[in-house]
Amino acid sequence: MKQFTIVPDIHADADRLRRSLVAATPSSQLAFLGDLIDAGHNTTTPSDRQVLSDVRSLVDSGRAVSVMGNHELNAILFHRNDHLGRPLRSREPKNAKQHKSFCDAFGVGTDEALAWTEWFLGLPLWLDLGELRLVHACWDRAAIETIAERRPDARLRAEDLEEVAAKQTPFAQAVNLLLTGPELKLPDGVSFHDKGGHARHHARIAWWRSNEKTWRRASLSVPNPNELPDAEIEMIDGVEFYGEGEPPVIVGHYKMLGTPAIESANAACLDYPNCPCIYEWNGESQLLDESVIKV
């Protein structure tokens, strides 16, 4: 049985990467959950270049594997154009600010930026390791089947990108679901503000909390949950909750608050920006709080 040390969203934080590697069991296989790039508020030593170089060396040597995060996909689209010469991802100020540390390191649309995003394109959207599953934001059986019908190796191709950027087809929507998670429209007149202060009218839903049906308890990435009503969600169709008998799955992405904790026996989010952690998986079928290691 192979051991895995699972490392969530690094976001260009070279010091966090170093501390995660120091805390990892030396004999274990490293597994990164994506979002290696784009420094955020919690990034103490921003360096997209160092983080990418270190992680790629680990992957190339066979010591590590990594899935794609939404920030890697966004970067792929940001630096490429559609058939009319327009960026596949808008370079408006909001998107440029989110992607600033990468662009500061590599430029926009440069050979170096394109080379790194070509490497991102080779990262799988998910990894099914038999007794352990890894994906950036959401394990959804139907979405994975939709993608695998075209891309059985779980990797996008350049010819998919314009379709993925438009988010209109079932294939594109399946990719978006795995990398950003399910969202539901909030009731009329209700919104919350994300970490950047932007008003949001849709909420990410914790697809592993099958017993939580109120907006405050089922919603994720909400800095102030009191902005949401403590009322039951009337329509939750379209959210596939993770089954109790499924193998354990571990994700990042959601910027969880508080202290890292296992919320479900077979599904966990490790993305706690204010309290970084890793998970040491040793073959267990039920995830354990004691295997969450703070770094």
N, C-alpha and C positions, 0 to 999 in steps of 0.2 A: 504494500500500500504506500503510494507516494504521499508525502506530507507537503502541504502548501502553506506558505505565508502570504496572506492576501492583503494587499496595500491599496487603500482607496485614494481618491482624488488628491494628487500632489499639488497641482496648480502652480507649477514653476517654483515651488519652495524647495530650494536645494538643501536647506538645513533639515526640513521635515523628511526629505528623502533619506538623508544621511542617518537621521535618528531611527527611521523605520528599518533601514538595513542593519543597523547595529542591534536593534531589538529582535530581528528575525532569527529563527533557528538556523544555524549555519548549513545544515544538511537539507533544508527544505527547498522546495521549488517556489520561487517568487511568482506571484500573480498580481498584475496591476489591473485596476478596474477602470482605467481611462481617465480623461481630464488631467493629463500630465502637464498641460500648458495653461497659459493665461493667469498671471498672478492676480489674486484677489486681496481683500482687506486683511486676511489672515496670513498672507505670505510674508514671512519674516526676511528671507534673503532671496528676492526674485531673480531667477536666472533660468529662462526657458532653455537656453543653450546648454547649460550644464546638466539640467535635469534630463533633457532629451538625449544628450550624449551618453549619460550614465545608464539610463534605462535601455537605450538601444544596444549598448555594449552587453548588458545583461541578457537581453533577448537573443542577440546574435550568438552569444556563447552557450545558449541553452539553459542558462540558470533561471531565466524568467520567461513568462508569457504575459501578454497584455491584450485586453479587449479595447475596442474603440469607445471613446466617450463623446458626448455631444460637442464638446469644445474642439475635439479633433475633426469631427465632421464639419463643424462651422468653419474651421480653418481651411479645410479642403475647398469649401465652396467660396469662401471669402477671397481666395487668391486665384480663382479660375473664372472664366467668362463663359456665358452661354453662346449659342450660335449667332447671336446678334452683337456680340462683343460686350455685353453687360455683365457685371459681376453676378455670379450665381447666388451670393449672399450680399445683401446691401451693405455698402460701406458707410452708412449713415453714422452720425456721432455715437449713438448708443452702442452699436455693434463694434465700432472702432475702439471705443473706450474699453469694452470688455476684452478685446483682443490686443490691447496696447503693448503688453510686455513682449508678446511674440513678435509683433511688428517692429518694436524697438530693436529687437535682436536680429531680425532677418529681413526687414523691409516688407513691402507690399508687392506681391507678384514677381519678386526677384527669383533668380535661379535657385538660390538657397532656400527661400520660402517654399517654392514649388517642390524642391527635392525632399524637404521634410514632410510636406503634405502628401507626397507620393508614398512615403513610408507609412504615414497614417492610413492611407488607403489600403495597405496590406494588412492592417489589424482586423481581426474578426469582430463581428458584431456581438457574438456570444461564444462561450466555450461550454460545451457539455462534456464533462469529464467522467460521466457515468454515475459516480456517487457524489459528485459536486458540480454545481452549475454556477457560472459567472457571467454577469451581464452588467452593463453600466447602470441602467435605471429600472428596467422591468422585464421579468421573464413572462412572456405571454405566448402560450402554445400556438394559438392561431396565427399570430404575427410571425413567429419563427417558421411555421410551415409555409406561409406565403412567401417569405424571403428565400427559404431553402429550395422551393420549387424552381427558382431561377438561379440562385447562388448557393448550391449545397455546401460549399466550403465556408459560408457565412461571411464572405468578403465581397464588398462592393467593387464594381468596375467603373472605369471612367465614363463609359457610356450610360451608366445609371444616374449620373450626378445631376443632370438637368431635370430629370424626372423627380429625383429625391428633393431637390431644391424647391420645386413647385408644390410638393406635399398634397397632390390631388389624387393620385392613384392608390389602390390598395397596397401596392408594393412600397411606395413612398411613405404612406401612413404607417405601415408596419415598421419600417426603419425608424421613423420618428418616435413611435411608441417605445421601442426597445431602448432608445437613447435618452428620452426625456420623460417617459412614464405617462400613465393615463391622467387626463384632466377632465374635469366637469365644469360646466358653466355655473357660476354662482347665481343665486336668486336675483331677480331684478332689483336694482338699487343697492346691491351689496358688492363691495370690493375690499381688497386689502393691499397694503404696500409692501413690496419686496425689499430686500436689503439695499437696493439701489434707490429706494424711494419711489419706484414706479408703481402706479396703480394697476392691480391685476383683477380681472373679472372672471378668471378661470382658476380653479384650485387643483393642484396635483393630489391624487388620491393614493393613500397607502394600500396598495393591492395585497399586502400581506396581513392586514388587519381586518379579517373577515367578520369580526364581531362588532366593529365600530361603524356606526351609520350616521353619526352627527357630523356637521361640517367642521366643528372644532377638533374632533378626535380623529376624523378620517383624512383631514387635509395635511399636506406636508409643505415644507419650505415657507411657512408663514411666520415671520418674525414676531408678530403680535397676534396670537390666536384669538384674542378678545375682539378683533375686528370682524370675526366671523360669527354668525348666529349659532347659538347652542341648540340647534334644531335638527331634526332628522332630515337626511337627504331624501327627497321624494323620488327621484329617478336616478338609480345607480346602474342602469343597464349599460353595457359596453365595457364595464370593468370586470376583468377576469381575475377573481381572487385565487391565490395560490393554494393548491390542494394539500391537505394534511399528509397524504401518503407520498408526496413527491420528494425527490432527493433535495438536500439543502441547497439553497441558492443565496448568493451574497452579492449585494449591489453597493454602489456609492451614490453620488449625484445630488442627494436631497438636502444637504446642509442642515442636518439634524441639530436640535438644541439640547442642552443638558449634558449628562454623562452617558457615554456609550453603553448600550444595553441591547440584549437580545430580546426582541419583542415577540418573536414567533419561534417555535421549535425548529422550523426548517426554512426560515427566510429572515435575512437580516440586512440592514443598511449600516455601513461603516463610516459614512461621511459625516463626521462631527468636527467642523472646522475649529471650534474653540477648545476641543479636547481630542487631538489627533490620536488615532489608534490603528492597530493592525489586528488580523485574526489568524491564529495558528490552528489550522485544520489538520487533524490527525486521523481522519477516516470516520469520524462520528456521524451518525445519521440524524442526530439531534444537536443543534448548535448550543454551545455552552458559554455562559457568561465568563467563566474563568479563562476561556481561550481568547477573549478580547484583551489585547495588551495595549495600554496607553503608551504613547511615545512622546 
